Amino acid sequence: MPNASATLSPELAASQWFNTPAPLTLRALRGRPVLLHTFQLLCPGCVAEAIPQVQRIERVFAGTDLQIIGLHTVFEHHAAMTPATLEAFLHEYRITHPVAVDQPSEHSPVPVTMQRYGFRGTPSAVLIGRNGAILHQAFGVEDPIAVGARIAMALSAAIPAAVEDDPAGDANGCAGDRCEVPAPSSAAA
C-alpha cells in the first residue's frame, strides 16, 4: 500500500470519452481504486492479451467499487487510429468500461497522458489507490494472479476521510495526500 512518499497520479488529458455520459477525472474518483489501462487498437499484445485480461478483471471485480478506465494512447499510425475507428473497435470487442482518447501533444507524437505517466508503450497499466496515489505501474501484460492480488489489496484499503489538495499543508501537519506525526519531544514526562 502507498507510503508517505507515494506519488499522486497525474490527471488524465483526454480529447474524447467513450462509454461514459461525462468525462471522468482521477480527482473526482478519489476514494475508489482505479485501474488505468492503456492500449492502441492496432497493438497485437493489447488485442490478444491485455484487453481480454482487463475484461476478465471487470467481470471478477464487478461487485466492487473498482473503476476501470481505458486510455487509447496513440503514439504511432495516427491516421489509422481515429476516434471513429476506435468507436467501432470498442463496439466490436464489447468494451463497455469508460475509455478516454489520450490528448495529442502539440510538440510530440507521444500524447499528453502517456508523457505524464512516462509510459514506454502499450499495453501499460497503472493501479491507483483510494487516496489517488500510484500503487503499481507496469509495461506489458502481467501475471493475472499478481494483478488480482494487487487489486484486492487496493480494494481492502480504508477509504480516506479526505484528501487535501493544498501542497503547503495545514496546521495539523497535513500536506497533499499525507499527514506527518509530530516527532516525540526529547523531554520525557
N, C-alpha and C positions, 0 to 999 in steps of 0.2 A: 504494500500500500504506500501512498505517497508520504514522503517525509517533509520536514520543514523547508528543504531546499528544492522541492518539486517544482517543475516548470509548468506554468499555466499554459493551456493550449491556445495557440493563436486563433483568432476568429477566422471563419471561412469567408472567402471572397468569391461570390457566385454571381455569374451573369444571368443565370436562369435556373429555375427549380422545376422538378417533375415529381408527381405523386404526393404533393402536399398543397393544401389550399393557400398557404402563405409561406414566405421564406422562413427558414429556421436560423437561429443563432445559437452558438455554443453558450453564450452568456445566459440566454433565456432557458437553456436546458440544464443549468447548474442544479444539482440535487438529484440528477439522473445520470447513470453511467451512459457513455456514448461510445459506440463502435463506429469509427470513420474508416471506410474502406475506399481506396482509390482504384480506378480501373480505366482502361480505354477499350472501346468496343472492338478494336482490331488487335488487341493483345491476346495471343493464344493462351497464355497462362491464366489470364483473367477469366476468359470464357470457359476454359476447360476445367480449371481448379478453383480459383478464388471466388467467383460468383456462386457456383454451387455450394461451396463451403459457407458463404455468408447466408445463403438461403436456408441451409440446414440450421445455422445459428439462429436465424429468425424463427424457425419452427420450434426449436428446442426451448428458446427463451421467450416465447410468445406471451406467457402469463406473467412476465416481469415488467419492470419499468425501464429495461434496456432500450435505448434509442439507437437504431441503426441508421446511418446516413451513408449513401454512396456519393462519391465525388468523381465525376468524369473529368479527368485531368489530362488534357491533350497536349503532348509536347512534340508530336510528330504526326505526319499525314493530316494536317489541319483541314485541308479541303475535303477530305473524305469523311471526317468525323464531325459533322454539323449537328446542331440540336435536332433538326428534323430526322436525321439518321438515328440519333440517339433515342428519340421518342419511339421509333419503330423497333429498335433493339430492345428497349425496356418492355414493350408490349410482347414481342416475340419470346423473350426469355422469362416472362412473367415476373419481372422485378417490380415489387409493389411498395418497398420502403422509399422514403424520400431520397431523391438524387439531385445533387447540385452540379451545375456545369461550372468548372473552375474558371474564374475570370482570366481572360487572356491578358498577358503583360504587354505594355506598350513598348518595352525595350528588350524583350527576350522571347524566344519561342517557348520558354517554360512558364506556365501560368502562375498566377499570384499565390494561391494557397499552396501549391506544390513548392514554391520558393520559401514561403513562410515556415513550412514544416521540414524543409530540407529533404524531401522525398527524392530517392535515387531513381525511381521508375515505378512501373506498375507491374503487378499489384503491390500495394503497400497498405498497411493498416495501422491505426492508432486507437488505443483504448484509453478513454478519458474518464477519470473518476468523478464521483459525485461533486467534488469540490472544484472541478474544472482543470485539475492537474493531469498531465500526461502520465499514465501508469505504464504504458508499454508502446513501443513503436517498432515496426518491422517492415522489411522489404522482402517480398516473395510470400509464398504460401507456407504457413507454419503448421506444425502438427496439431490436428484437431483437439486432442486431449489437452494439450498445453493451452490452446486458445480458450477452450471451455472452462478450464480451471481458472484462468485469469479473469474471465467474465464473471464467474461465480464469486470470486473474491471481491470484485468491484461491486457486484450486487449486494454482497453481505455487509459492505461498509455502511457505517452510520450516515444518515442524511445530515449534512452540515446545517447548523441553525441559520447561518447567513454567511455569505462570502463578501467581505468588504473590498471594494474596488479602489479605495484610497491608498496609493502606494506610500504615502507619507506616514500612514499609521494613525493610531488614535491614542488616547490617554491610557488605555489598558494594555499597551504594547502590541497591538494588532496592526498588521500591515499586509495588504494583498490578501493572500489566502491562508495566512498563518498568524498565530499569536505566540509570543515567546513568554515562557515562565520566568519571572524575575529570579536572578541568582540569589541564593540564600545569603543573608548578611553574615559578615565574619564574626560578629559578636554572638556568642551562644547565650541563650537565656537560661 
